[in-house]
Amino acid sequence: MSPTVRDPHDGGMHTTTPVLDPAHVVPANPALVQARDLTRVWGKGHAAQIGVAEVSLDVRRGELLAVIGPSGSGKSTLGSLIAGIDVPTSGSLVVDGTRIDQMKPDRLADWRGAHVGIVFQQFHLLPTLTAVENVELALELARVDAGRRERRRRAIEALEWVGLAAHVKKLPAQMSGGEQQRVGIARAMVTRPPMIVADEPTGALDQRNGHAVFELLAGLTSVGTTVVFITHDLHLAESADRVVSMIDGRIESVRGGA
């Protein structure tokens, strides 16, 4: 699926083709993520709060997986665990052949920078940096082995792909919410990770911009990137390859796919 984005020059919508390195396309292995009996609990005894409880799930390479559920259902907690932002209380979690649930914090942070792109509901752009500088920063933090000129080239390429070729030198305050979220997607994809976890990325956007952001993320699967899309928007979720529905920290159902 190729994403439809707004042309920054004429305001119209057009379809783009990903320009990521073809060498990034991952091999045809069915599972990128293997979660088994994944549980996250905060506190103990009567004060314990359960984020997710005994969740077992495979996420396939190159698929768009939507995770839905009401507030407090555990969908964001599950996304944080898969992304390596948080660690489980018990259970096992293998991502791209690496067991991450037992990693020490420093090693997990390095792993996350190299293997996962993260898109948040709130854009989390640094206000004093331009769009291209915000994207370049992701390459620096991930310790990508590239010189300054190459980092700039890759950052501009990522911004062009999300339809922001004319916005590379703009500060976040000079862009709309939809444009800022596209910068967030460019930042997540610029390191060419095998997986992107997007937690309510359309929650702060209107319907039209939300749809455009969803299409951008869906388009990444065409180059083999796995996208975990956490959302309240049932209409968008139904366009995913599979839909995981959560309630009270557990998986209620999985729809779609073979």
Buried (B, 14 or more C-beta within 10 A) or exposed (E): BBBBBBEBEEEEBEEBEBEBEEEEBBEEEEBBBBBBEBBBBEEEEEEEEBBBBBBEBBBBBBBBBBBBBEEBBBBBBBBBBBBBBBBBBEBBBBBBEEEBBEBEEEEBEBBBBBBBBBBBBBBEBEEEBBBBBBBBBBBEEBEBEBEEEEBBEBBBBBBBBBBBBEBBEBBBEEBEBBBBBBBBBBBBBBBBBBBBBBBBBBBBBEEEBBBBBBBBBBBBBBBBBBBBBBBBBEEBBEBBBBBBBBBEBBBEEEEBEE
